[in-house]
Amino acid sequence: VFVRAMRGEFDAVLAPYHDVGMTAIKVAAFGRAVNVTLGLPFPRTSPDHGTAFDIAGTGTADAGSMRIALELAVRLARRAA
């Protein structure tokens, strides 16, 4: 199902657990993927990476996935309003 979604056949993939979905998407699109939690009364998104405390302050972090997660949260919030 993940390969078919990456080919554009689906808009999203629903995974039963965080680790199931994020493991597959990290392999296919690390740095460009966003986790969305459904069923909440507000938009909840998160980047596809962890905290990376080991590189904090080194100037090597890539904020791309965080930016994408924030942009999606804004779009979802505007839709709900």
PyMOL Python script that loads the backbone (N, CA, C, O; Angstrom):
from pymol import cmd

cmd.read_pdbstr("""\
ATOM      1  N   VAL A   1       0.817  -1.187   0.000  1.00  0.00           N
ATOM      2  CA  VAL A   1       0.000   0.000   0.000  1.00  0.00           C
ATOM      3  C   VAL A   1       0.870   1.264   0.000  1.00  0.00           C
ATOM      4  O   VAL A   1       0.487   2.271  -0.596  1.00  0.00           O
ATOM      5  N   PHE A   2       2.017   1.226   0.649  1.00  0.00           N
ATOM      6  CA  PHE A   2       2.879   2.405   0.691  1.00  0.00           C
ATOM      7  C   PHE A   2       3.456   2.724  -0.682  1.00  0.00           C
ATOM      8  O   PHE A   2       3.563   3.893  -1.055  1.00  0.00           O
ATOM      9  N   VAL A   3       3.824   1.704  -1.428  1.00  0.00           N
ATOM     10  CA  VAL A   3       4.351   1.919  -2.779  1.00  0.00           C
ATOM     11  C   VAL A   3       3.270   2.531  -3.660  1.00  0.00           C
ATOM     12  O   VAL A   3       3.548   3.457  -4.422  1.00  0.00           O
ATOM     13  N   ARG A   4       2.060   2.035  -3.569  1.00  0.00           N
ATOM     14  CA  ARG A   4       0.960   2.582  -4.362  1.00  0.00           C
ATOM     15  C   ARG A   4       0.674   4.030  -3.980  1.00  0.00           C
ATOM     16  O   ARG A   4       0.365   4.849  -4.846  1.00  0.00           O
ATOM     17  N   ALA A   5       0.772   4.349  -2.706  1.00  0.00           N
ATOM     18  CA  ALA A   5       0.563   5.728  -2.267  1.00  0.00           C
ATOM     19  C   ALA A   5       1.663   6.640  -2.802  1.00  0.00           C
ATOM     20  O   ALA A   5       1.387   7.766  -3.215  1.00  0.00           O
ATOM     21  N   MET A   6       2.896   6.167  -2.798  1.00  0.00           N
ATOM     22  CA  MET A   6       4.010   6.968  -3.318  1.00  0.00           C
ATOM     23  C   MET A   6       3.860   7.216  -4.820  1.00  0.00           C
ATOM     24  O   MET A   6       4.363   8.213  -5.338  1.00  0.00           O
ATOM     25  N   ARG A   7       3.182   6.324  -5.508  1.00  0.00           N
ATOM     26  CA  ARG A   7       2.937   6.499  -6.946  1.00  0.00           C
ATOM     27  C   ARG A   7       1.773   7.447  -7.212  1.00  0.00           C
ATOM     28  O   ARG A   7       1.480   7.758  -8.367  1.00  0.00           O
ATOM     29  N   GLY A   8       1.108   7.909  -6.154  1.00  0.00           N
ATOM     30  CA  GLY A   8       0.020   8.861  -6.307  1.00  0.00           C
ATOM     31  C   GLY A   8      -1.369   8.257  -6.337  1.00  0.00           C
ATOM     32  O   GLY A   8      -2.339   8.966  -6.603  1.00  0.00           O
ATOM     33  N   GLU A   9      -1.490   6.975  -6.074  1.00  0.00           N
ATOM     34  CA  GLU A   9      -2.787   6.315  -6.116  1.00  0.00           C
ATOM     35  C   GLU A   9      -3.675   6.710  -4.932  1.00  0.00           C
ATOM     36  O   GLU A   9      -4.901   6.661  -5.034  1.00  0.00           O
ATOM     37  N   PHE A  10      -3.064   7.098  -3.816  1.00  0.00           N
ATOM     38  CA  PHE A  10      -3.807   7.500  -2.622  1.00  0.00           C
ATOM     39  C   PHE A  10      -3.287   8.846  -2.124  1.00  0.00           C
ATOM     40  O   PHE A  10      -2.139   9.210  -2.379  1.00  0.00           O
ATOM     41  N   ASP A  11      -4.132   9.573  -1.419  1.00  0.00           N
ATOM     42  CA  ASP A  11      -3.725  10.836  -0.804  1.00  0.00           C
ATOM     43  C   ASP A  11      -3.044  10.616   0.535  1.00  0.00           C
ATOM     44  O   ASP A  11      -2.236  11.438   0.967  1.00  0.00           O
ATOM     45  N   ALA A  12      -3.366   9.514   1.191  1.00  0.00           N
ATOM     46  CA  ALA A  12      -2.818   9.230   2.520  1.00  0.00           C
ATOM     47  C   ALA A  12      -2.857   7.725   2.766  1.00  0.00           C
ATOM     48  O   ALA A  12      -3.542   6.980   2.066  1.00  0.00           O
ATOM     49  N   VAL A  13      -2.108   7.300   3.775  1.00  0.00           N
ATOM     50  CA  VAL A  13      -2.125   5.905   4.212  1.00  0.00           C
ATOM     51  C   VAL A  13      -2.452   5.901   5.698  1.00  0.00           C
ATOM     52  O   VAL A  13      -1.815   6.602   6.483  1.00  0.00           O
ATOM     53  N   LEU A  14      -3.431   5.120   6.073  1.00  0.00           N
ATOM     54  CA  LEU A  14      -3.818   4.985   7.472  1.00  0.00           C
ATOM     55  C   LEU A  14      -3.094   3.772   8.050  1.00  0.00           C
ATOM     56  O   LEU A  14      -3.259   2.652   7.567  1.00  0.00           O
ATOM     57  N   ALA A  15      -2.297   4.004   9.082  1.00  0.00           N
ATOM     58  CA  ALA A  15      -1.535   2.923   9.713  1.00  0.00           C
ATOM     59  C   ALA A  15      -2.093   2.669  11.113  1.00  0.00           C
ATOM     60  O   ALA A  15      -2.503   3.611  11.790  1.00  0.00           O
ATOM     61  N   PRO A  16      -2.113   1.413  11.555  1.00  0.00           N
ATOM     62  CA  PRO A  16      -2.674   1.100  12.868  1.00  0.00           C
ATOM     63  C   PRO A  16      -1.823   1.617  14.028  1.00  0.00           C
ATOM     64  O   PRO A  16      -2.338   1.873  15.117  1.00  0.00           O
ATOM     65  N   TYR A  17      -0.527   1.768  13.792  1.00  0.00           N
ATOM     66  CA  TYR A  17       0.385   2.251  14.830  1.00  0.00           C
ATOM     67  C   TYR A  17       1.395   3.209  14.210  1.00  0.00           C
ATOM     68  O   TYR A  17       1.723   3.099  13.028  1.00  0.00           O
ATOM     69  N   HIS A  18       1.879   4.135  15.003  1.00  0.00           N
ATOM     70  CA  HIS A  18       2.863   5.119  14.561  1.00  0.00           C
ATOM     71  C   HIS A  18       4.068   4.458  13.909  1.00  0.00           C
ATOM     72  O   HIS A  18       4.482   4.860  12.822  1.00  0.00           O
ATOM     73  N   ASP A  19       4.628   3.458  14.556  1.00  0.00           N
ATOM     74  CA  ASP A  19       5.845   2.817  14.048  1.00  0.00           C
ATOM     75  C   ASP A  19       5.641   2.129  12.703  1.00  0.00           C
ATOM     76  O   ASP A  19       6.558   2.095  11.882  1.00  0.00           O
ATOM     77  N   VAL A  20       4.465   1.588  12.470  1.00  0.00           N
ATOM     78  CA  VAL A  20       4.190   0.907  11.201  1.00  0.00           C
ATOM     79  C   VAL A  20       4.230   1.903  10.050  1.00  0.00           C
ATOM     80  O   VAL A  20       4.889   1.668   9.038  1.00  0.00           O
ATOM     81  N   GLY A  21       3.530   3.001  10.209  1.00  0.00           N
ATOM     82  CA  GLY A  21       3.475   4.000   9.146  1.00  0.00           C
ATOM     83  C   GLY A  21       4.762   4.769   8.975  1.00  0.00           C
ATOM     84  O   GLY A  21       5.221   4.964   7.850  1.00  0.00           O
ATOM     85  N   MET A  22       5.349   5.205  10.058  1.00  0.00           N
ATOM     86  CA  MET A  22       6.539   6.052   9.964  1.00  0.00           C
ATOM     87  C   MET A  22       7.764   5.286   9.487  1.00  0.00           C
ATOM     88  O   MET A  22       8.614   5.861   8.808  1.00  0.00           O
ATOM     89  N   THR A  23       7.876   4.030   9.817  1.00  0.00           N
ATOM     90  CA  THR A  23       9.022   3.254   9.338  1.00  0.00           C
ATOM     91  C   THR A  23       9.011   3.189   7.820  1.00  0.00           C
ATOM     92  O   THR A  23      10.037   3.417   7.178  1.00  0.00           O
ATOM     93  N   ALA A  24       7.863   2.882   7.246  1.00  0.00           N
ATOM     94  CA  ALA A  24       7.764   2.778   5.787  1.00  0.00           C
ATOM     95  C   ALA A  24       8.004   4.122   5.112  1.00  0.00           C
ATOM     96  O   ALA A  24       8.729   4.189   4.120  1.00  0.00           O
ATOM     97  N   ILE A  25       7.419   5.177   5.623  1.00  0.00           N
ATOM     98  CA  ILE A  25       7.542   6.477   4.962  1.00  0.00           C
ATOM     99  C   ILE A  25       8.944   7.061   5.133  1.00  0.00           C
ATOM    100  O   ILE A  25       9.425   7.772   4.250  1.00  0.00           O
ATOM    101  N   LYS A  26       9.599   6.775   6.245  1.00  0.00           N
ATOM    102  CA  LYS A  26      10.972   7.257   6.431  1.00  0.00           C
ATOM    103  C   LYS A  26      11.916   6.632   5.411  1.00  0.00           C
ATOM    104  O   LYS A  26      12.841   7.288   4.932  1.00  0.00           O
ATOM    105  N   VAL A  27      11.685   5.379   5.083  1.00  0.00           N
ATOM    106  CA  VAL A  27      12.514   4.718   4.071  1.00  0.00           C
ATOM    107  C   VAL A  27      12.296   5.366   2.709  1.00  0.00           C
ATOM    108  O   VAL A  27      13.248   5.570   1.957  1.00  0.00           O
ATOM    109  N   ALA A  28      11.055   5.687   2.394  1.00  0.00           N
ATOM    110  CA  ALA A  28      10.716   6.193   1.067  1.00  0.00           C
ATOM    111  C   ALA A  28      10.911   7.694   0.898  1.00  0.00           C
ATOM    112  O   ALA A  28      11.260   8.149  -0.191  1.00  0.00           O
ATOM    113  N   ALA A  29      10.692   8.473   1.959  1.00  0.00           N
ATOM    114  CA  ALA A  29      10.678   9.932   1.775  1.00  0.00           C
ATOM    115  C   ALA A  29      11.170  10.679   3.006  1.00  0.00           C
ATOM    116  O   ALA A  29      10.556  11.670   3.401  1.00  0.00           O
ATOM    117  N   PHE A  30      12.247  10.238   3.615  1.00  0.00           N
ATOM    118  CA  PHE A  30      12.726  10.905   4.831  1.00  0.00           C
ATOM    119  C   PHE A  30      13.032  12.373   4.543  1.00  0.00           C
ATOM    120  O   PHE A  30      13.668  12.710   3.545  1.00  0.00           O
ATOM    121  N   GLY A  31      12.571  13.223   5.433  1.00  0.00           N
ATOM    122  CA  GLY A  31      12.785  14.657   5.281  1.00  0.00           C
ATOM    123  C   GLY A  31      11.673  15.364   4.539  1.00  0.00           C
ATOM    124  O   GLY A  31      11.658  16.592   4.466  1.00  0.00           O
ATOM    125  N   ARG A  32      10.733  14.600   3.983  1.00  0.00           N
ATOM    126  CA  ARG A  32       9.619  15.185   3.239  1.00  0.00           C
ATOM    127  C   ARG A  32       8.269  14.666   3.706  1.00  0.00           C
ATOM    128  O   ARG A  32       7.240  15.010   3.124  1.00  0.00           O
ATOM    129  N   ALA A  33       8.259  13.842   4.746  1.00  0.00           N
ATOM    130  CA  ALA A  33       7.018  13.210   5.197  1.00  0.00           C
ATOM    131  C   ALA A  33       6.494  13.872   6.467  1.00  0.00           C
ATOM    132  O   ALA A  33       7.248  14.472   7.234  1.00  0.00           O
ATOM    133  N   VAL A  34       5.185  13.748   6.669  1.00  0.00           N
ATOM    134  CA  VAL A  34       4.534  14.328   7.841  1.00  0.00           C
ATOM    135  C   VAL A  34       3.613  13.285   8.461  1.00  0.00           C
ATOM    136  O   VAL A  34       2.896  12.577   7.753  1.00  0.00           O
ATOM    137  N   ASN A  35       3.638  13.198   9.769  1.00  0.00           N
ATOM    138  CA  ASN A  35       2.726  12.342  10.518  1.00  0.00           C
ATOM    139  C   ASN A  35       1.512  13.184  10.907  1.00  0.00           C
ATOM    140  O   ASN A  35       1.666  14.276  11.454  1.00  0.00           O
ATOM    141  N   VAL A  36       0.310  12.685  10.628  1.00  0.00           N
ATOM    142  CA  VAL A  36      -0.928  13.372  11.002  1.00  0.00           C
ATOM    143  C   VAL A  36      -1.707  12.449  11.931  1.00  0.00           C
ATOM    144  O   VAL A  36      -1.953  11.290  11.599  1.00  0.00           O
ATOM    145  N   THR A  37      -2.091  12.959  13.083  1.00  0.00           N
ATOM    146  CA  THR A  37      -2.918  12.201  14.017  1.00  0.00           C
ATOM    147  C   THR A  37      -4.370  12.586  13.777  1.00  0.00           C
ATOM    148  O   THR A  37      -4.731  13.760  13.858  1.00  0.00           O
ATOM    149  N   LEU A  38      -5.195  11.599  13.484  1.00  0.00           N
ATOM    150  CA  LEU A  38      -6.608  11.845  13.200  1.00  0.00           C
ATOM    151  C   LEU A  38      -7.461  11.630  14.442  1.00  0.00           C
ATOM    152  O   LEU A  38      -7.016  11.012  15.410  1.00  0.00           O
ATOM    153  N   GLY A  39      -8.681  12.138  14.413  1.00  0.00           N
ATOM    154  CA  GLY A  39      -9.644  11.906  15.481  1.00  0.00           C
ATOM    155  C   GLY A  39      -9.571  12.901  16.622  1.00  0.00           C
ATOM    156  O   GLY A  39     -10.264  12.742  17.627  1.00  0.00           O
ATOM    157  N   LEU A  40      -8.746  13.919  16.484  1.00  0.00           N
ATOM    158  CA  LEU A  40      -8.644  14.947  17.517  1.00  0.00           C
ATOM    159  C   LEU A  40      -9.470  16.161  17.095  1.00  0.00           C
ATOM    160  O   LEU A  40      -9.737  16.329  15.905  1.00  0.00           O
ATOM    161  N   PRO A  41      -9.880  17.010  18.035  1.00  0.00           N
ATOM    162  CA  PRO A  41     -10.672  18.187  17.670  1.00  0.00           C
ATOM    163  C   PRO A  41      -9.821  19.346  17.126  1.00  0.00           C
ATOM    164  O   PRO A  41     -10.322  20.458  16.958  1.00  0.00           O
ATOM    165  N   PHE A  42      -8.562  19.089  16.857  1.00  0.00           N
ATOM    166  CA  PHE A  42      -7.648  20.102  16.329  1.00  0.00           C
ATOM    167  C   PHE A  42      -6.615  19.400  15.450  1.00  0.00           C
ATOM    168  O   PHE A  42      -6.380  18.202  15.613  1.00  0.00           O
ATOM    169  N   PRO A  43      -5.998  20.128  14.523  1.00  0.00           N
ATOM    170  CA  PRO A  43      -4.964  19.509  13.685  1.00  0.00           C
ATOM    171  C   PRO A  43      -3.727  19.167  14.513  1.00  0.00           C
ATOM    172  O   PRO A  43      -3.263  19.977  15.316  1.00  0.00           O
ATOM    173  N   ARG A  44      -3.211  17.981  14.312  1.00  0.00           N
ATOM    174  CA  ARG A  44      -1.991  17.572  15.007  1.00  0.00           C
ATOM    175  C   ARG A  44      -1.066  16.931  13.978  1.00  0.00           C
ATOM    176  O   ARG A  44      -1.352  15.852  13.461  1.00  0.00           O
ATOM    177  N   THR A  45       0.036  17.600  13.690  1.00  0.00           N
ATOM    178  CA  THR A  45       1.024  17.086  12.745  1.00  0.00           C
ATOM    179  C   THR A  45       2.383  17.034  13.423  1.00  0.00           C
ATOM    180  O   THR A  45       2.618  17.713  14.422  1.00  0.00           O
ATOM    181  N   SER A  46       3.273  16.222  12.870  1.00  0.00           N
ATOM    182  CA  SER A  46       4.646  16.182  13.367  1.00  0.00           C
ATOM    183  C   SER A  46       5.573  15.804  12.221  1.00  0.00           C
ATOM    184  O   SER A  46       5.161  15.124  11.281  1.00  0.00           O
ATOM    185  N   PRO A  47       6.825  16.244  12.301  1.00  0.00           N
ATOM    186  CA  PRO A  47       7.786  15.907  11.248  1.00  0.00           C
ATOM    187  C   PRO A  47       8.146  14.429  11.292  1.00  0.00           C
ATOM    188  O   PRO A  47       7.822  13.723  12.247  1.00  0.00           O
ATOM    189  N   ASP A  48       8.813  13.981  10.252  1.00  0.00           N
ATOM    190  CA  ASP A  48       9.172  12.563  10.179  1.00  0.00           C
ATOM    191  C   ASP A  48      10.450  12.224  10.928  1.00  0.00           C
ATOM    192  O   ASP A  48      10.916  11.086  10.868  1.00  0.00           O
ATOM    193  N   HIS A  49      11.019  13.185  11.626  1.00  0.00           N
ATOM    194  CA  HIS A  49      12.275  12.942  12.346  1.00  0.00           C
ATOM    195  C   HIS A  49      12.078  13.138  13.842  1.00  0.00           C
ATOM    196  O   HIS A  49      11.046  13.648  14.278  1.00  0.00           O
ATOM    197  N   GLY A  50      13.039  12.742  14.599  1.00  0.00           N
ATOM    198  CA  GLY A  50      12.992  12.901  16.050  1.00  0.00           C
ATOM    199  C   GLY A  50      13.617  14.212  16.494  1.00  0.00           C
ATOM    200  O   GLY A  50      13.728  15.155  15.711  1.00  0.00           O
ATOM    201  N   THR A  51      14.017  14.263  17.729  1.00  0.00           N
ATOM    202  CA  THR A  51      14.553  15.496  18.303  1.00  0.00           C
ATOM    203  C   THR A  51      15.985  15.796  17.882  1.00  0.00           C
ATOM    204  O   THR A  51      16.370  16.963  17.812  1.00  0.00           O
ATOM    205  N   ALA A  52      16.769  14.786  17.605  1.00  0.00           N
ATOM    206  CA  ALA A  52      18.161  14.934  17.139  1.00  0.00           C
ATOM    207  C   ALA A  52      18.989  15.825  18.059  1.00  0.00           C
ATOM    208  O   ALA A  52      19.697  16.719  17.597  1.00  0.00           O
ATOM    209  N   PHE A  53      18.895  15.577  19.346  1.00  0.00           N
ATOM    210  CA  PHE A  53      19.676  16.364  20.299  1.00  0.00           C
ATOM    211  C   PHE A  53      21.176  16.290  20.002  1.00  0.00           C
ATOM    212  O   PHE A  53      21.922  17.211  20.334  1.00  0.00           O
ATOM    213  N   ASP A  54      21.611  15.205  19.383  1.00  0.00           N
ATOM    214  CA  ASP A  54      23.043  15.039  19.103  1.00  0.00           C
ATOM    215  C   ASP A  54      23.574  16.054  18.092  1.00  0.00           C
ATOM    216  O   ASP A  54      24.775  16.320  18.063  1.00  0.00           O
ATOM    217  N   ILE A  55      22.692  16.629  17.257  1.00  0.00           N
ATOM    218  CA  ILE A  55      23.173  17.634  16.297  1.00  0.00           C
ATOM    219  C   ILE A  55      22.654  19.035  16.605  1.00  0.00           C
ATOM    220  O   ILE A  55      22.909  19.972  15.849  1.00  0.00           O
ATOM    221  N   ALA A  56      21.929  19.180  17.708  1.00  0.00           N
ATOM    222  CA  ALA A  56      21.413  20.499  18.086  1.00  0.00           C
ATOM    223  C   ALA A  56      22.558  21.488  18.246  1.00  0.00           C
ATOM    224  O   ALA A  56      23.566  21.191  18.889  1.00  0.00           O
ATOM    225  N   GLY A  57      22.394  22.658  17.660  1.00  0.00           N
ATOM    226  CA  GLY A  57      23.400  23.710  17.773  1.00  0.00           C
ATOM    227  C   GLY A  57      24.587  23.570  16.845  1.00  0.00           C
ATOM    228  O   GLY A  57      25.502  24.393  16.890  1.00  0.00           O
ATOM    229  N   THR A  58      24.596  22.543  16.000  1.00  0.00           N
ATOM    230  CA  THR A  58      25.741  22.341  15.103  1.00  0.00           C
ATOM    231  C   THR A  58      25.542  22.987  13.740  1.00  0.00           C
ATOM    232  O   THR A  58      26.487  23.083  12.956  1.00  0.00           O
ATOM    233  N   GLY A  59      24.324  23.430  13.451  1.00  0.00           N
ATOM    234  CA  GLY A  59      24.048  24.028  12.148  1.00  0.00           C
ATOM    235  C   GLY A  59      23.866  23.009  11.037  1.00  0.00           C
ATOM    236  O   GLY A  59      23.886  23.369   9.860  1.00  0.00           O
ATOM    237  N   THR A  60      23.690  21.743  11.392  1.00  0.00           N
ATOM    238  CA  THR A  60      23.563  20.703  10.371  1.00  0.00           C
ATOM    239  C   THR A  60      22.144  20.152  10.237  1.00  0.00           C
ATOM    240  O   THR A  60      21.882  19.340   9.350  1.00  0.00           O
ATOM    241  N   ALA A  61      21.237  20.576  11.093  1.00  0.00           N
ATOM    242  CA  ALA A  61      19.870  20.058  11.056  1.00  0.00           C
ATOM    243  C   ALA A  61      19.139  20.551   9.811  1.00  0.00           C
ATOM    244  O   ALA A  61      19.361  21.671   9.349  1.00  0.00           O
ATOM    245  N   ASP A  62      18.271  19.707   9.277  1.00  0.00           N
ATOM    246  CA  ASP A  62      17.431  20.051   8.130  1.00  0.00           C
ATOM    247  C   ASP A  62      16.011  20.257   8.645  1.00  0.00           C
ATOM    248  O   ASP A  62      15.396  19.318   9.149  1.00  0.00           O
ATOM    249  N   ALA A  63      15.491  21.457   8.526  1.00  0.00           N
ATOM    250  CA  ALA A  63      14.168  21.789   9.053  1.00  0.00           C
ATOM    251  C   ALA A  63      13.049  21.538   8.045  1.00  0.00           C
ATOM    252  O   ALA A  63      11.905  21.918   8.295  1.00  0.00           O
ATOM    253  N   GLY A  64      13.352  20.916   6.929  1.00  0.00           N
ATOM    254  CA  GLY A  64      12.368  20.718   5.863  1.00  0.00           C
ATOM    255  C   GLY A  64      11.099  20.024   6.308  1.00  0.00           C
ATOM    256  O   GLY A  64      10.004  20.514   6.035  1.00  0.00           O
ATOM    257  N   SER A  65      11.219  18.898   6.984  1.00  0.00           N
ATOM    258  CA  SER A  65      10.038  18.158   7.411  1.00  0.00           C
ATOM    259  C   SER A  65       9.243  18.936   8.458  1.00  0.00           C
ATOM    260  O   SER A  65       8.014  18.864   8.472  1.00  0.00           O
ATOM    261  N   MET A  66       9.909  19.663   9.317  1.00  0.00           N
ATOM    262  CA  MET A  66       9.211  20.476  10.317  1.00  0.00           C
ATOM    263  C   MET A  66       8.415  21.577   9.634  1.00  0.00           C
ATOM    264  O   MET A  66       7.273  21.850  10.005  1.00  0.00           O
ATOM    265  N   ARG A  67       9.016  22.203   8.642  1.00  0.00           N
ATOM    266  CA  ARG A  67       8.331  23.261   7.893  1.00  0.00           C
ATOM    267  C   ARG A  67       7.087  22.699   7.190  1.00  0.00           C
ATOM    268  O   ARG A  67       6.019  23.311   7.221  1.00  0.00           O
ATOM    269  N   ILE A  68       7.235  21.538   6.562  1.00  0.00           N
ATOM    270  CA  ILE A  68       6.113  20.907   5.872  1.00  0.00           C
ATOM    271  C   ILE A  68       5.004  20.551   6.865  1.00  0.00           C
ATOM    272  O   ILE A  68       3.824  20.732   6.564  1.00  0.00           O
ATOM    273  N   ALA A  69       5.375  20.048   8.046  1.00  0.00           N
ATOM    274  CA  ALA A  69       4.387  19.696   9.077  1.00  0.00           C
ATOM    275  C   ALA A  69       3.626  20.933   9.552  1.00  0.00           C
ATOM    276  O   ALA A  69       2.412  20.876   9.746  1.00  0.00           O
ATOM    277  N   LEU A  70       4.324  22.037   9.737  1.00  0.00           N
ATOM    278  CA  LEU A  70       3.671  23.281  10.165  1.00  0.00           C
ATOM    279  C   LEU A  70       2.742  23.815   9.078  1.00  0.00           C
ATOM    280  O   LEU A  70       1.629  24.252   9.373  1.00  0.00           O
ATOM    281  N   GLU A  71       3.190  23.783   7.832  1.00  0.00           N
ATOM    282  CA  GLU A  71       2.358  24.259   6.725  1.00  0.00           C
ATOM    283  C   GLU A  71       1.083  23.430   6.603  1.00  0.00           C
ATOM    284  O   GLU A  71       0.006  23.974   6.362  1.00  0.00           O
ATOM    285  N   LEU A  72       1.204  22.119   6.768  1.00  0.00           N
ATOM    286  CA  LEU A  72       0.022  21.259   6.701  1.00  0.00           C
ATOM    287  C   LEU A  72      -0.919  21.542   7.865  1.00  0.00           C
ATOM    288  O   LEU A  72      -2.134  21.571   7.675  1.00  0.00           O
ATOM    289  N   ALA A  73      -0.387  21.749   9.056  1.00  0.00           N
ATOM    290  CA  ALA A  73      -1.226  22.064  10.218  1.00  0.00           C
ATOM    291  C   ALA A  73      -2.019  23.346   9.978  1.00  0.00           C
ATOM    292  O   ALA A  73      -3.195  23.425  10.332  1.00  0.00           O
ATOM    293  N   VAL A  74      -1.386  24.339   9.385  1.00  0.00           N
ATOM    294  CA  VAL A  74      -2.074  25.602   9.078  1.00  0.00           C
ATOM    295  C   VAL A  74      -3.195  25.357   8.067  1.00  0.00           C
ATOM    296  O   VAL A  74      -4.309  25.852   8.242  1.00  0.00           O
ATOM    297  N   ARG A  75      -2.901  24.595   7.011  1.00  0.00           N
ATOM    298  CA  ARG A  75      -3.929  24.300   5.998  1.00  0.00           C
ATOM    299  C   ARG A  75      -5.112  23.550   6.607  1.00  0.00           C
ATOM    300  O   ARG A  75      -6.266  23.851   6.303  1.00  0.00           O
ATOM    301  N   LEU A  76      -4.825  22.579   7.464  1.00  0.00           N
ATOM    302  CA  LEU A  76      -5.895  21.818   8.107  1.00  0.00           C
ATOM    303  C   LEU A  76      -6.718  22.696   9.046  1.00  0.00           C
ATOM    304  O   LEU A  76      -7.940  22.559   9.109  1.00  0.00           O
ATOM    305  N   ALA A  77      -6.064  23.589   9.771  1.00  0.00           N
ATOM    306  CA  ALA A  77      -6.767  24.486  10.697  1.00  0.00           C
ATOM    307  C   ALA A  77      -7.675  25.445   9.929  1.00  0.00           C
ATOM    308  O   ALA A  77      -8.794  25.725  10.360  1.00  0.00           O
ATOM    309  N   ARG A  78      -7.200  25.940   8.811  1.00  0.00           N
ATOM    310  CA  ARG A  78      -8.024  26.852   7.998  1.00  0.00           C
ATOM    311  C   ARG A  78      -9.242  26.135   7.436  1.00  0.00           C
ATOM    312  O   ARG A  78     -10.323  26.718   7.342  1.00  0.00           O
ATOM    313  N   ARG A  79      -9.072  24.889   7.067  1.00  0.00           N
ATOM    314  CA  ARG A  79     -10.186  24.092   6.549  1.00  0.00           C
ATOM    315  C   ARG A  79     -11.255  23.878   7.605  1.00  0.00           C
ATOM    316  O   ARG A  79     -12.449  23.911   7.306  1.00  0.00           O
ATOM    317  N   ALA A  80     -10.827  23.660   8.834  1.00  0.00           N
ATOM    318  CA  ALA A  80     -11.753  23.363   9.930  1.00  0.00           C
ATOM    319  C   ALA A  80     -12.487  24.605  10.418  1.00  0.00           C
ATOM    320  O   ALA A  80     -13.548  24.498  11.033  1.00  0.00           O
ATOM    321  N   ALA A  81     -11.934  25.771  10.151  1.00  0.00           N
ATOM    322  CA  ALA A  81     -12.517  27.023  10.664  1.00  0.00           C
ATOM    323  C   ALA A  81     -13.783  27.414   9.932  1.00  0.00           C
ATOM    324  O   ALA A  81     -14.387  28.439  10.247  1.00  0.00           O
TER     325      ALA A  81
END
""", "prot")
cmd.dss("prot")
cmd.show_as("cartoon", "prot")
cmd.util.cbc("prot")
cmd.orient("prot")
